[in-house]
Amino acid sequence: MLADVLSATVPTIVPAAVAVIAVDGEVVAAEAAGELVRYTDPDGTLAPVRPPARRDSVFDLASISKLFTTSVILSLVAEGRLDLDAPVATWLPAFYADRPHITLRHLLTHTAGLQPTHRVDHVSPAARMDTILATPITSPVGGPYLYTDVGMVTVGRIAEIAGAAPLDELVRARVTEPLGLTDTAYRRLPFREDTSPLPPSGDAGPSRDPLASTGQGHAPADVSRIAKTECHRAIGEVHDETAHSLGGVAGHAGVFSTADDVLRYGEALRLGHLPLTDEMTRDHDVKNAPFRHGLGVRIGDPAVVGPLTDAFGHSGFTGTSLLVDRARRLTVVLLTNAVHPVRGRPGIRELRHAVAAEALQIVFRP
């Protein structure tokens, strides 16, 4: 049973976990276990107040955010504002004019030759995005596969230019609001500066998401539903260093959500309720990838899928994962704060596999 899977891993592998499994869009299993804030320091000192994880608890999705960015991009492609195979220099000439062979499709399949990360916390806030966009190529364009947050930050910036609005507003207007994801949003930090040179378009008005920041750029005071990550991060601040440096909003990380909201997003992908979903989830034949790859999504990632070998989705460094298996009509969500109180704890791969295996058993259970 799903409850047994989670209870066997809390708190030794993860302090808190929420898992939801749906077949044909109907939730058939949902469990929460553990505590959202368990420790006060990296040494594991127990917190005096340890709120329990609940089904509506909010987690830092980490790299699952890449899927939301991809959905925004594909909505812009569907409208003719972007072209997957046009040079990135079309939108970022100051940074890509000298590498005109790199396309948006290369960025979304991690074949642009960009290095995995580029720390910019030492750079002034106003120069951080430009510093990332200027990241040089370190391997051949077109492959082999090289997973890169830099590429997805770049994708997010292209979305802002083509969509004429900040990325968090685009995600709200084009993904979360149409799907009714009321608990899903970026959480801006005080020093976030909008980088879009154009005023917001009519499809992205002021943010109304309860998790979004106030007009002053601060997250709302109530963080009681949010799972804590590493001890050096305040509750509700994005864990990823680059996303944090960019003020909490970036193409590769920064979205916070609940398991039920992520499930609804996964169902939208399964059923094709978002633009160009088939193009997003088909195999793009990426060279030397350890799994098949779509646009922004992984297909059959062995670190996550367990027995659901044809499932697509993504995982997140904080201990999150979304799997969609169209053939079995399954959508599987696991949200944890595996990086609390420190990163690098073993066992999250096995937990992901166990949840996927439980989902498969549910399909065949009488």
C-alpha positions as CSV (number, residue, x, y, z in Angstrom):
1,M,0.0,0.0,0.0
2,L,1.1,3.6,-0.7
3,A,0.9,4.4,3.0
4,D,3.4,1.6,3.8
5,V,5.8,2.8,1.1
6,L,5.9,6.3,2.5
7,S,6.0,5.3,6.2
8,A,9.0,3.1,5.4
9,T,11.0,6.1,4.3
10,V,10.0,8.8,6.7
11,P,12.1,10.3,8.3
12,T,15.2,8.2,7.5
13,I,15.2,9.1,3.7
14,V,12.9,12.1,3.6
15,P,11.4,14.2,6.4
16,A,8.1,14.7,4.6
17,A,6.4,13.1,1.6
18,V,3.1,13.4,-0.3
19,A,2.2,11.0,-3.1
20,V,-0.9,10.9,-5.3
21,I,-1.7,8.3,-7.9
22,A,-4.5,8.6,-10.5
23,V,-5.9,6.2,-13.1
24,D,-7.9,7.7,-15.9
25,G,-7.8,11.0,-14.0
26,E,-9.4,9.5,-10.8
27,V,-7.3,9.5,-7.7
28,V,-7.0,5.9,-6.5
29,A,-4.3,6.5,-3.8
30,A,-3.2,9.5,-1.9
31,E,-1.0,9.6,1.2
32,A,1.0,12.1,3.3
33,A,3.7,11.3,5.8
34,G,6.3,13.0,8.0
35,E,6.9,16.6,9.0
36,L,7.3,19.7,6.9
37,V,9.9,21.2,9.3
38,R,11.7,18.5,11.3
39,Y,15.2,19.9,11.9
40,T,16.7,23.2,13.0
41,D,20.3,22.7,11.8
42,P,22.3,20.5,9.5
43,D,23.3,18.3,12.4
44,G,19.7,17.1,12.8
45,T,18.6,18.8,15.9
46,L,14.8,18.3,16.2
47,A,12.7,21.4,15.8
48,P,10.4,22.3,18.7
49,V,7.4,22.6,16.4
50,R,7.1,20.1,13.6
51,P,4.0,20.6,11.5
52,P,2.8,17.4,9.9
53,A,2.7,16.9,6.1
54,R,-0.7,16.9,4.6
55,R,-2.1,16.3,1.2
56,D,-2.3,20.0,0.6
57,S,1.2,20.7,1.7
58,V,3.3,22.9,-0.6
59,F,6.8,21.8,-1.9
60,D,9.6,23.3,-3.9
61,L,9.3,21.5,-7.3
62,A,12.9,22.2,-8.3
63,S,13.4,21.0,-11.9
64,I,9.7,20.0,-12.5
65,S,9.5,23.8,-13.0
66,K,11.1,23.1,-16.4
67,L,7.9,21.5,-17.6
68,F,5.9,24.6,-16.8
69,T,8.4,26.7,-18.7
70,T,8.2,24.3,-21.6
71,S,4.4,24.6,-21.6
72,V,4.6,28.3,-21.8
73,I,7.1,28.2,-24.7
74,L,4.9,25.7,-26.6
75,S,1.8,28.0,-26.1
76,L,3.8,30.8,-27.7
77,V,4.9,28.5,-30.6
78,A,1.3,27.5,-31.1
79,E,0.4,31.2,-31.5
80,G,3.2,31.8,-34.0
81,R,5.2,34.0,-31.6
82,L,8.1,31.5,-31.5
83,D,9.6,28.9,-33.8
84,L,11.3,25.9,-32.3
85,D,13.8,25.7,-35.1
86,A,14.7,29.4,-35.5
87,P,18.0,30.6,-34.1
88,V,18.0,31.6,-30.5
89,A,19.8,34.7,-31.8
90,T,16.4,35.8,-33.2
91,W,15.4,36.7,-29.6
92,L,18.8,37.1,-27.9
93,P,21.1,38.7,-30.6
94,A,23.4,40.3,-28.0
95,F,24.3,36.9,-26.7
96,Y,23.8,34.4,-29.6
97,A,24.7,36.3,-32.7
98,D,28.0,34.5,-32.7
99,R,26.4,31.1,-32.4
100,P,23.5,31.2,-34.9
101,H,23.2,27.4,-35.2
102,I,21.7,27.0,-31.7
103,T,17.9,26.8,-31.8
104,L,15.1,26.7,-29.2
105,R,14.7,23.0,-29.8
106,H,18.4,22.5,-28.9
107,L,17.8,24.3,-25.6
108,L,14.7,22.2,-24.8
109,T,16.4,18.9,-25.6
110,H,19.7,19.8,-23.7
111,T,21.7,19.6,-26.9
112,A,22.9,23.2,-27.2
113,G,26.3,22.4,-25.8
114,L,25.9,24.7,-22.7
115,Q,27.4,23.8,-19.4
116,P,25.1,22.4,-16.7
117,T,25.2,25.4,-14.3
118,H,26.5,28.9,-13.9
119,R,26.6,30.3,-10.4
120,V,25.9,34.1,-10.4
121,D,25.4,34.8,-6.7
122,H,28.7,36.8,-6.8
123,V,27.4,39.1,-9.5
124,S,25.2,42.1,-8.9
125,P,21.5,41.3,-9.2
126,A,21.0,43.5,-12.3
127,A,23.8,41.7,-14.2
128,R,22.9,38.1,-13.2
129,M,20.6,37.2,-16.1
130,D,23.0,38.7,-18.7
131,T,25.8,36.7,-17.2
132,I,23.9,33.5,-17.6
133,L,22.9,34.3,-21.1
134,A,26.5,34.9,-22.0
135,T,27.5,31.4,-20.8
136,P,29.8,29.9,-23.5
137,I,29.3,26.6,-25.3
138,T,31.4,23.8,-23.9
139,S,30.4,20.8,-26.1
140,P,29.1,20.3,-29.7
141,V,25.8,21.7,-30.6
142,G,23.2,19.0,-31.5
143,G,24.6,16.5,-29.1
144,P,25.7,14.6,-27.2
145,Y,23.1,15.3,-24.5
146,L,24.3,17.6,-21.7
147,Y,21.7,18.4,-19.0
148,T,21.8,22.1,-18.5
149,D,20.0,24.5,-16.2
150,V,21.6,27.3,-18.1
151,G,19.7,26.3,-21.2
152,M,16.4,26.4,-19.4
153,V,17.1,29.7,-17.8
154,T,17.7,30.9,-21.4
155,V,14.4,29.4,-22.5
156,G,12.6,31.3,-19.7
157,R,14.1,34.5,-20.8
158,I,13.0,33.9,-24.4
159,A,9.5,33.3,-23.1
160,E,9.6,36.6,-21.4
161,I,10.6,38.4,-24.6
162,A,8.1,36.6,-26.9
163,G,5.3,36.7,-24.3
164,A,6.0,40.3,-23.3
165,A,5.7,39.6,-19.6
166,P,7.7,38.2,-16.7
167,L,8.0,34.4,-16.6
168,D,5.9,33.9,-13.4
169,E,3.0,35.9,-14.9
170,L,3.3,33.8,-18.1
171,V,3.2,30.6,-16.2
172,R,0.1,31.8,-14.3
173,A,-1.7,33.1,-17.3
174,R,-0.9,30.3,-19.7
175,V,-0.7,27.2,-17.5
176,T,-1.8,27.4,-13.8
177,E,-4.8,29.6,-14.2
178,P,-6.3,27.8,-17.2
179,L,-5.9,24.5,-15.5
180,G,-7.2,25.7,-12.1
181,L,-3.9,25.2,-10.3
182,T,-4.7,27.5,-7.4
183,D,-1.7,26.4,-5.2
184,T,1.0,26.6,-7.9
185,A,3.3,29.6,-8.3
186,Y,6.7,31.0,-8.2
187,R,7.7,32.8,-5.0
188,R,9.5,36.0,-5.8
189,L,12.3,37.2,-3.6
190,P,12.7,40.9,-2.6
191,F,15.5,41.6,-5.1
192,R,13.7,40.1,-8.1
193,E,13.9,42.6,-11.0
194,D,11.7,42.2,-14.1
195,T,14.0,41.7,-17.1
196,S,11.4,42.0,-19.8
197,P,11.9,45.1,-21.9
198,L,8.2,45.1,-22.9
199,P,5.1,45.8,-20.8
200,P,3.0,42.8,-19.8
201,S,0.7,41.7,-22.5
202,G,-3.1,41.5,-22.0
203,D,-2.9,37.8,-21.2
204,A,-0.8,38.3,-18.1
205,G,-2.2,40.7,-15.6
206,P,-1.2,41.2,-12.0
207,S,-0.6,37.9,-10.2
208,R,-3.5,36.7,-8.1
209,D,-2.0,33.3,-7.0
210,P,-2.1,32.9,-3.2
211,L,1.5,31.6,-3.3
212,A,2.8,34.5,-5.4
213,S,4.6,37.4,-3.9
214,T,3.1,40.7,-2.8
215,G,3.5,43.9,-4.8
216,Q,6.7,44.6,-2.9
217,G,8.3,41.4,-4.1
218,H,8.0,39.5,-0.8
219,A,6.4,36.2,-0.4
220,P,3.2,36.1,1.8
221,A,3.7,35.8,5.5
222,D,1.8,32.5,5.9
223,V,4.3,29.7,5.1
224,S,2.8,27.1,7.4
225,R,1.9,24.7,4.5
226,I,5.4,24.8,2.9
227,A,8.0,22.1,3.4
228,K,11.4,23.3,4.4
229,T,14.5,22.5,2.4
230,E,18.1,23.0,3.5
231,C,18.6,24.8,6.8
232,H,20.3,27.9,5.2
233,R,17.1,28.6,3.3
234,A,14.1,30.4,4.8
235,I,10.9,28.4,4.5
236,G,9.3,29.3,1.1
237,E,12.6,30.5,-0.5
238,V,13.5,28.5,-3.6
239,H,16.3,26.0,-2.9
240,D,18.1,26.1,-6.2
241,E,21.1,28.6,-6.0
242,T,20.7,30.0,-9.5
243,A,17.0,30.5,-9.2
244,H,17.5,32.1,-5.8
245,S,20.1,34.4,-7.3
246,L,17.6,35.4,-10.0
247,G,15.0,36.4,-7.4
248,G,13.1,33.2,-7.2
249,V,11.8,33.2,-10.8
250,A,13.7,31.2,-13.5
251,G,13.1,28.8,-16.4
252,H,14.7,25.8,-14.7
253,A,13.4,26.1,-11.1
254,G,11.4,28.1,-8.7
255,V,7.8,26.8,-8.9
256,F,6.1,25.7,-5.7
257,S,3.0,23.4,-5.7
258,T,0.9,20.7,-4.1
259,A,0.7,17.1,-5.2
260,D,-2.9,17.6,-6.4
261,D,-2.0,20.6,-8.5
262,V,1.0,18.7,-10.0
263,L,-1.4,15.8,-10.7
264,R,-3.8,18.1,-12.5
265,Y,-0.9,19.4,-14.6
266,G,0.2,15.8,-15.4
267,E,-3.3,15.0,-16.5
268,A,-3.3,17.9,-18.8
269,L,-0.2,16.5,-20.4
270,R,-1.7,13.0,-20.6
271,L,-4.8,14.2,-22.3
272,G,-3.3,16.8,-24.5
273,H,-5.1,19.8,-22.9
274,L,-2.1,22.1,-23.4
275,P,-0.7,23.3,-26.7
276,L,1.6,21.0,-28.7
277,T,1.6,18.3,-26.0
278,D,2.3,15.6,-28.6
279,E,5.4,17.4,-29.8
280,M,6.5,18.0,-26.2
281,T,6.2,14.3,-25.2
282,R,7.5,12.5,-28.3
283,D,11.0,11.0,-28.5
284,H,13.3,13.6,-30.2
285,D,16.1,11.0,-30.6
286,V,18.7,12.9,-28.5
287,K,22.2,11.5,-28.8
288,N,23.8,9.7,-25.9
289,A,21.1,10.6,-23.4
290,P,20.6,8.0,-20.6
291,F,16.8,8.0,-21.5
292,R,14.6,9.2,-24.3
293,H,13.9,12.9,-24.4
294,G,11.1,15.1,-25.5
295,L,10.9,18.9,-25.3
296,G,11.7,19.6,-21.6
297,V,10.5,16.1,-20.6
298,R,12.3,12.9,-20.0
299,I,10.9,9.6,-21.2
300,G,11.7,6.4,-19.4
301,D,14.3,8.0,-17.0
302,P,15.6,5.0,-15.1
303,A,16.3,7.1,-12.0
304,V,12.6,7.8,-11.6
305,V,10.2,5.5,-13.6
306,G,10.9,2.1,-11.9
307,P,8.6,-0.4,-13.7
308,L,6.8,2.4,-15.7
309,T,9.4,2.3,-18.4
310,D,7.5,4.3,-21.0
311,A,6.4,7.0,-18.6
312,F,7.4,10.6,-19.3
313,G,7.8,13.5,-16.8
314,H,10.6,15.0,-14.7
315,S,12.2,14.8,-11.3
316,G,13.4,17.6,-9.1
317,F,16.6,17.9,-6.9
318,T,14.5,18.6,-3.8
319,G,13.1,15.1,-4.1
320,T,10.1,15.6,-6.4
321,S,8.8,13.7,-9.4
322,L,6.0,13.6,-11.9
323,L,5.3,10.6,-14.1
324,V,2.7,10.2,-16.8
325,D,2.1,6.7,-18.4
326,R,-0.4,7.2,-21.2
327,A,-0.6,3.5,-22.1
328,R,-1.6,2.6,-18.5
329,R,-3.6,5.8,-18.0
330,L,-1.5,6.6,-15.0
331,T,-0.3,9.8,-13.5
332,V,2.0,9.6,-10.4
333,V,3.2,12.4,-8.2
334,L,5.7,12.3,-5.4
335,L,6.7,15.4,-3.6
336,T,9.3,15.4,-0.8
337,N,11.8,17.7,0.9
338,A,14.7,15.2,0.6
339,V,17.2,18.1,0.9
340,H,16.1,18.9,4.5
341,P,18.2,19.5,6.6
342,V,21.0,18.9,4.0
343,R,21.3,17.7,0.5
344,G,22.8,14.3,-0.6
345,R,20.8,12.0,1.6
346,P,20.6,8.5,0.0
347,G,17.4,6.7,-0.9
348,I,15.3,9.0,-3.0
349,R,15.7,7.0,-6.2
350,E,14.5,3.9,-4.4
351,L,11.5,5.8,-3.0
352,R,10.6,7.0,-6.5
353,H,10.8,3.5,-7.8
354,A,8.7,2.1,-4.9
355,V,5.9,4.7,-5.6
356,A,6.0,3.9,-9.3
357,A,5.8,0.2,-8.5
358,E,2.8,0.8,-6.2
359,A,1.1,2.6,-9.0
360,L,1.6,-0.3,-11.4
361,Q,0.2,-2.7,-8.8
362,I,-2.9,-0.5,-8.4
363,V,-3.6,-0.8,-12.1
364,F,-3.6,-4.6,-11.9
365,R,-5.1,-4.9,-8.5
366,P,-8.7,-6.5,-8.6
